[in-house]
Amino acid sequence: MNGAALLGASTSTLRRSNMRGTSDRDWVAELANQFIGRFKLKLLRAGFELWSMAPVAVSARLLATAVSQPDFAPISFRDTQGGSIALWIEIEINGPVKMTAPAADGEIPHEGDVILF
């Protein structure tokens, strides 16, 4: 199985959520990393183990072709101040998917746990 997750945010929403003042590019990559981490933990609890690469930040102008396609339908949210966040996940399965027995509850970190590595 391979796939991609896309997370985009309007500049206003991105900057309001970035309390440390890091660059927009770094912050959206961190948000994508946090999202995919939660996605992986949910699948791990169901018996699926995924490996992921570090997020890559791209400029919106590079996505213009993908967004204009009729089958591109991201999930999008609007905040109360007119900003927005969009999320899109695409997964491609090649061959059989192998599922293992779900791990015991104490073996998998919970959302919000600090994981040191």
N, C-alpha and C positions, 0 to 999 in steps of 0.2 A: 504494500500500500504506500502510496506517496501522495503528497498534496501540498497545498499552500493555504495560508490564512492571510487575509488582508485586513488591516485595521486602518481606518482613516479618520481624521477629525478636522473640524474647522479650526482655523488659527485661534479664534477667540476661546473656544472650548479647551483646546490644547494648552493654551497659556494660563487659563484660570485654574486648571488642574495641576499645573507644574509649580509647586511651592518652592522648589530649589532653584528655579531659573536656569536650568540647563537648556541647551539648544532644543528647538522644536524637533529636529531630526532625532536627537538622542532620546528625547522624551517619548516620542511616538514609538520608537523601537523598544523602549522599556515597557510601555503599555502593551505592545504586541507580545513581548516576552512573558509578561504576567498572564495575559489571556491564554496563550498556548500552554503555559504551565498548569493553569487550572483545568484546561481541556484534557491534558495528559493525565492529571490526577483522577479525573472523573472516569476516564477510560481504564486506567490502571485498577481502579476499584471494581470494575466490571470484568477484569481478567485480560485486558489488552495492554501491551506495553509498547510505547512509541519512543522513538529517538527523534530529536529535532535539532535543527541547526540554529545558530544565533540569528536573530532577526536582521533583516536588511531594510534600510529606509530608502525609499525612492521618492522622487518629486512627483507631484500630481500630474504634471504634464506628460510623464511617461506612462500614465495609466489611462490617458484619454481614449486610446483605441479600445481598450478592454471595456471601459465604462459605456462606450457607445454601442456595444453589441446587444442584440435583443435578449440573449440568454443570461446576461449579467444582471443579477437582481440582489444587491447587497441588502442586509438588514440594516435599517438606519433609524436613528433616534434623534430627536430634537430636544435641546434643553430649553429652559424657560427664558433664556436670554438670546435665543435665535441661533445658537451654535448647533452643530450636529456631529454625530459620530456614525461611521458606517463600518460594517463588518461583513466579510465574505469568506467562506471556507469552500475549498474545492478538494475533493478526495477522489483518487483513482485507485481502484483495487486491481492488482495483477496477480491472478492465481488465488489459491485458497488462503483464507485468513485463519490463523491459528490462535485460538483463545486458550489461556491457561486458567486454572482455578483462581478466583479472586484472592488476593492476599488478606491476611487477618487485619482487622481494624488498626491495631497498633503498629503495623509494618509500613503503613503509608502515611505521609504527613497530611495534616489537615490544612485547609485553606487558611492562610494567615500565619502558619508556622514558619519560623525562621529556619532555613536549611543552610547549613554551613558546609562548604566543600572546598 
